[in-house]
């Protein structure tokens, strides 16, 4: 996986890629302290230089996360010539793929996307949903209730109302 740019926005994308166990190669003349740290631990490869078209050779997905319009365009052109997808952060004109905002809080995985049209709103929605997701204790309680419903033969149609009643009765 190739990431062009190593600023704060790229840093978030890099963290997501590493969490998904991707092998990440970052190309950027400069990098945040976190990206430099990850490179020093071997979690990713960092080439401290400007992007060159040949960097796209062999890539199937490239994240263009720079604040320089010319570089974003160069990455998009190099990717297109090599039939690679480009996620161009805050730059839908240079993107051939879009990444959504993803929330992973076990057992939930929720993805939100505006297909690049409103990235700030997508992020806001992600933050709102993260805020209202149930606490771990709610999840454990729901699992216990499900086991009881199955054991007692509670009809599926009655389970949702029971869950709402039970959770409403719990103290915050």
C-alpha positions in Angstrom: 0.0 0.0 0.0 1.4 3.4 -1.0 0.7 6.6 0.9 2.0 9.8 -0.6 2.1 12.4 2.2 2.9 12.1 5.9 1.1 15.0 7.6 -1.7 14.7 10.1 -4.4 13.6 7.6 -2.1 11.0 6.1 -1.3 9.9 9.7 -4.9 8.9 10.3 -5.1 7.0 7.0 -1.8 5.2 7.8 -3.1 4.2 11.2 -6.2 2.7 9.6 -4.1 0.8 7.0 -1.8 -0.5 9.7 -4.7 -1.6 11.8 -5.9 -3.6 8.8 -2.4 -5.2 8.7 -1.5 -3.6 5.4 2.1 -3.2 4.4 2.5 0.5 4.1 5.1 2.5 2.2 5.0 6.2 2.8 6.6 8.8 0.5 7.0 12.3 1.7 9.9 14.7 2.2 8.7 15.4 5.7 6.6 13.4 8.2 4.8 13.9 11.5 6.5 12.6 14.7 4.1 9.7 14.8 4.9 8.6 11.2 8.7 9.0 11.9 8.2 6.8 15.0 6.3 4.1 13.1 9.0 4.1 10.5 11.7 3.8 13.2 10.0 0.7 14.7 9.6 -0.9 11.3 5.8 -0.7 11.3 6.0 1.0 7.9 8.6 2.0 5.3 9.2 5.7 4.8 11.0 7.3 1.8 11.9 10.8 2.9 11.7 12.4 -0.6 9.3 13.7 -3.2 6.9 11.4 -5.1 8.2 10.1 -8.5 5.9 8.5 -11.1 7.8 5.2 -10.8 6.7 5.0 -7.1 3.3 3.9 -8.4 4.8 0.8 -10.2 3.2 -2.3 -8.8 0.7 -0.4 -6.5 -2.9 -1.4 -6.7 -4.1 1.3 -4.2 -2.5 4.6 -3.5 -3.5 7.2 -0.9 -2.7 10.7 -2.0 -2.7 12.8 1.2 -0.8 15.9 0.4 -1.8 19.5 0.6 -0.1 20.2 -2.8 -2.5 20.2 -5.7 0.3 19.5 -8.2 1.5 16.4 -6.3 -2.1 15.2 -5.9 -2.5 15.5 -9.7 0.9 13.8 -10.4 -0.1 10.8 -8.1 -3.5 10.5 -9.9 -1.9 10.5 -13.3 0.8 8.0 -12.4 -1.9 5.7 -10.9 -4.1 6.0 -13.9 -1.3 5.1 -16.2 -0.7 2.0 -14.1 -4.4 1.1 -13.6 -4.2 1.6 -9.9 -6.8 3.1 -7.6 -6.3 6.4 -5.9 -7.9 7.6 -2.7 -7.2 11.4 -3.0 -7.9 12.9 0.4 -10.2 16.0 0.1 -9.6 15.9 -3.6 -12.4 14.0 -5.4 -11.2 15.3 -8.9 -8.1 13.2 -8.5 -9.7 10.2 -6.9 -10.7 6.9 -8.5 -11.8 5.4 -5.2 -13.1 6.7 -1.9 -12.6 5.6 1.6 -15.3 6.0 4.1 -15.2 6.8 7.8 -15.1 3.5 9.7 -16.0 2.9 13.3 -14.7 -0.3 14.8 -16.1 -1.0 18.3 -16.6 -4.7 18.8 -18.9 -6.2 17.9 -19.8 -3.3 15.6 -18.2 -2.1 12.4 -19.9 0.8 10.8 -18.8 2.6 7.6 -20.0 5.9 6.4 -19.3 7.4 3.0 -20.3 10.4 0.9 -18.3 9.2 -2.1 -15.9 12.0 -1.6 -18.6 14.7 -1.8 -18.6 15.9 1.9 -15.6 14.4 3.8 -16.0 16.8 6.7 -19.7 15.8 7.1 -18.7 12.2 6.9 -16.2 12.7 9.7 -18.8 14.6 11.8 -21.3 11.7 11.4 -18.7 9.2 12.4 -17.9 11.2 15.6 -21.7 11.5 16.4 -22.2 7.8 16.0 -19.1 7.0 18.1 -20.5 9.2 20.8 -23.9 7.4 20.9 -22.7 3.8 20.4 -23.6 1.7 23.4 -21.1 1.1 26.2 -19.5 -2.3 26.4 -21.8 -3.1 29.4 -24.8 -2.7 27.1 -23.3 -5.1 24.5 -22.7 -7.7 27.2 -26.2 -7.2 28.6 -27.7 -7.6 25.1 -25.7 -10.8 24.6 -27.1 -12.2 27.9 -30.6 -11.2 27.0 -30.3 -13.0 23.6 -29.2 -16.2 25.3 -32.1 -16.0 27.7 -34.6 -15.3 24.8 -33.3 -18.3 22.8 -33.4 -20.6 25.9 -37.0 -19.5 26.8 -38.2 -19.4 23.2 -39.1 -15.7 23.2 -40.5 -14.8 19.8 -38.2 -12.7 17.7 -40.8 -10.0 17.3 -40.9 -9.4 21.1 -37.1 -9.2 21.6 -36.5 -5.7 20.4 -39.1 -4.1 22.7 -37.7 -6.1 25.6 -34.1 -5.0 24.8 -35.3 -1.3 24.8 -37.1 -1.7 28.1 -34.2 -3.5 29.8 -31.6 -0.9 28.6 -33.8 2.0 29.5 -34.1 0.6 33.0 -30.3 0.4 33.4 -28.6 3.3 35.3 -26.1 5.3 33.3 
